[in-house]
């Protein structure tokens, strides 16, 4: 048994767990605590938050009803930004390209695992908070399920952030800036769309973005801190 090799392996494992611990602390401070506080305020129906949410929603939906072309736009955006569409049209194809086209298997697995985990967490959080959908006069559309956090906002934030981080080392500086800019605009428009169509309150979409972006960045930090075992000649192809 190579004592030095074993010592290096144990040191690498210890370093990884220390790194994960720091990630957990940072995630708790930056994402989990604010998200938990927001969920608590929503769950307990904190009056200032409820009033703010309702006032913004009423103003937004009134504008949508008064502008037919804008209404057509938000209804179309609601369809193209559905989570299943984002995963099938963007998240999954890019992950498969990175896996089979660039032979970065573990990187692709990170993306797929993160998207699946984020979707599941959002579903569980909806069931825990159990916030009812907005109730407004003359609703623009009917929406089923619970409201907090917004599934559209959460999953769009996850897919966009995953795709940007997934291909970040594969593209140049100019394209990186373009991807970040386009991704930010896409998520912001999606969040606004959920309010203007009357499907969610402002706090719903804010929680969705916080959860989606925060979870993905924390997951990526953990992935970057992890290093696969040194491959042998027979297993070199297909790993990062």
WOVENCOR-V813301 format. One record per residue. N is the residue number from 1. RES is the residue in three letters. SS is DSSP state (hx for helix, st for strand, lp for the rest). PSI is psi as a letter, one per 20 degrees, with the letter a starting at -180 (none if undefined). Layout:
# WOVENCOR-V813301
{{N | RES | SS | PSI} {N | RES | SS | PSI}}
This chain:
# WOVENCOR-V813301
{{1 | UNK | lp | p} {2 | UNK | lp | o} {3 | UNK | hx | g} {4 | UNK | hx | g} {5 | UNK | hx | g} {6 | UNK | hx | h} {7 | UNK | hx | g} {8 | UNK | hx | h} {9 | UNK | hx | g} {10 | UNK | hx | h} {11 | UNK | hx | h} {12 | UNK | hx | g} {13 | UNK | hx | g} {14 | UNK | hx | g} {15 | UNK | hx | g} {16 | UNK | hx | g} {17 | UNK | hx | h} {18 | UNK | hx | g} {19 | UNK | hx | g} {20 | UNK | hx | h} {21 | UNK | hx | g} {22 | UNK | hx | h} {23 | UNK | hx | g} {24 | UNK | hx | g} {25 | UNK | hx | g} {26 | UNK | hx | g} {27 | UNK | hx | g} {28 | UNK | hx | g} {29 | UNK | hx | g} {30 | UNK | hx | h} {31 | UNK | hx | g} {32 | UNK | hx | g} {33 | UNK | hx | g} {34 | UNK | hx | h} {35 | UNK | hx | g} {36 | UNK | hx | g} {37 | UNK | hx | g} {38 | UNK | hx | g} {39 | UNK | hx | h} {40 | UNK | hx | g} {41 | UNK | hx | h} {42 | UNK | hx | g} {43 | UNK | hx | h} {44 | UNK | lp | j} {45 | UNK | lp | l} {46 | UNK | lp | o} {47 | UNK | hx | g} {48 | UNK | hx | h} {49 | UNK | hx | g} {50 | UNK | hx | g} {51 | UNK | hx | g} {52 | UNK | hx | g} {53 | UNK | hx | g} {54 | UNK | hx | g} {55 | UNK | hx | g} {56 | UNK | hx | g} {57 | UNK | hx | g} {58 | UNK | hx | g} {59 | UNK | hx | g} {60 | UNK | hx | g} {61 | UNK | hx | h} {62 | UNK | hx | g} {63 | UNK | hx | g} {64 | UNK | hx | g} {65 | UNK | hx | h} {66 | UNK | hx | i} {67 | UNK | lp | n} {68 | UNK | hx | g} {69 | UNK | hx | g} {70 | UNK | hx | h} {71 | UNK | hx | g} {72 | UNK | hx | h} {73 | UNK | hx | g} {74 | UNK | hx | h} {75 | UNK | hx | h} {76 | UNK | hx | g} {77 | UNK | hx | h} {78 | UNK | hx | h} {79 | UNK | hx | g} {80 | UNK | hx | i} {81 | UNK | lp | j} {82 | UNK | lp | q} {83 | UNK | hx | g} {84 | UNK | hx | h} {85 | UNK | hx | g} {86 | UNK | hx | g} {87 | UNK | hx | g} {88 | UNK | hx | h} {89 | UNK | hx | h} {90 | UNK | hx | g} {91 | UNK | hx | g} {92 | UNK | hx | g} {93 | UNK | hx | g} {94 | UNK | hx | h} {95 | UNK | hx | g} {96 | UNK | hx | h} {97 | UNK | hx | g} {98 | UNK | hx | h} {99 | UNK | hx | g} {100 | UNK | hx | h} {101 | UNK | hx | h} {102 | UNK | lp | j} {103 | UNK | lp | k} {104 | UNK | lp | m} {105 | UNK | hx | g} {106 | UNK | hx | h} {107 | UNK | hx | g} {108 | UNK | hx | g} {109 | UNK | hx | h} {110 | UNK | hx | g} {111 | UNK | hx | g} {112 | UNK | hx | g} {113 | UNK | hx | g} {114 | UNK | hx | g} {115 | UNK | hx | g} {116 | UNK | hx | g} {117 | UNK | hx | g} {118 | UNK | hx | g} {119 | UNK | hx | g} {120 | UNK | hx | g} {121 | UNK | hx | g} {122 | UNK | hx | g} {123 | UNK | hx | g} {124 | UNK | hx | g} {125 | UNK | hx | h} {126 | UNK | hx | g} {127 | UNK | hx | h} {128 | UNK | hx | g} {129 | UNK | hx | h} {130 | UNK | lp | l} {131 | UNK | lp | p} {132 | UNK | lp | q} {133 | UNK | lp | q} {134 | UNK | lp | q} {135 | UNK | lp | o} {136 | UNK | lp | q} {137 | UNK | lp | q} {138 | UNK | lp | m} {139 | UNK | lp | q} {140 | UNK | lp | h} {141 | UNK | lp | r} {142 | UNK | lp | p} {143 | UNK | lp | p} {144 | UNK | lp | r} {145 | UNK | lp | r} {146 | UNK | lp | r} {147 | UNK | lp | h} {148 | UNK | lp | p} {149 | UNK | lp | r} {150 | UNK | lp | p} {151 | UNK | hx | h} {152 | UNK | hx | g} {153 | UNK | hx | g} {154 | UNK | hx | g} {155 | UNK | hx | h} {156 | UNK | hx | g} {157 | UNK | hx | h} {158 | UNK | hx | g} {159 | UNK | hx | g} {160 | UNK | hx | g} {161 | UNK | hx | g} {162 | UNK | hx | g} {163 | UNK | hx | g} {164 | UNK | hx | g} {165 | UNK | hx | h} {166 | UNK | hx | g} {167 | UNK | hx | j} {168 | UNK | hx | g} {169 | UNK | hx | i} {170 | UNK | hx | i} {171 | UNK | lp | r} {172 | UNK | lp | r} {173 | UNK | hx | g} {174 | UNK | hx | g} {175 | UNK | hx | h} {176 | UNK | hx | g} {177 | UNK | hx | g} {178 | UNK | hx | g} {179 | UNK | hx | g} {180 | UNK | hx | g} {181 | UNK | hx | g} {182 | UNK | hx | g} {183 | UNK | hx | g} {184 | UNK | hx | g} {185 | UNK | hx | g} {186 | UNK | hx | g} {187 | UNK | hx | g} {188 | UNK | hx | g} {189 | UNK | hx | g} {190 | UNK | hx | g} {191 | UNK | hx | g} {192 | UNK | hx | h} {193 | UNK | hx | g} {194 | UNK | hx | h} {195 | UNK | hx | g} {196 | UNK | hx | h} {197 | UNK | lp | i} {198 | UNK | lp | j} {199 | UNK | lp | h} {200 | UNK | lp | q} {201 | UNK | lp | r} {202 | UNK | hx | g} {203 | UNK | hx | h} {204 | UNK | hx | g} {205 | UNK | hx | h} {206 | UNK | hx | g} {207 | UNK | hx | h} {208 | UNK | hx | g} {209 | UNK | hx | g} {210 | UNK | hx | g} {211 | UNK | hx | g} {212 | UNK | hx | g} {213 | UNK | hx | g} {214 | UNK | hx | g} {215 | UNK | hx | g} {216 | UNK | hx | g} {217 | UNK | hx | g} {218 | UNK | hx | g} {219 | UNK | hx | g} {220 | UNK | hx | h} {221 | UNK | hx | h} {222 | UNK | hx | h} {223 | UNK | hx | g} {224 | UNK | hx | h} {225 | UNK | hx | i} {226 | UNK | lp | q} {227 | UNK | lp | p} {228 | UNK | lp | q} {229 | UNK | lp | q} {230 | UNK | lp | p} {231 | UNK | lp | q} {232 | UNK | lp | r} {233 | UNK | lp | h} {234 | UNK | lp | i} {235 | UNK | lp | j} {236 | UNK | lp | g} {237 | UNK | lp | p} {238 | UNK | lp | i} {239 | UNK | lp | r} {240 | UNK | lp | none}}
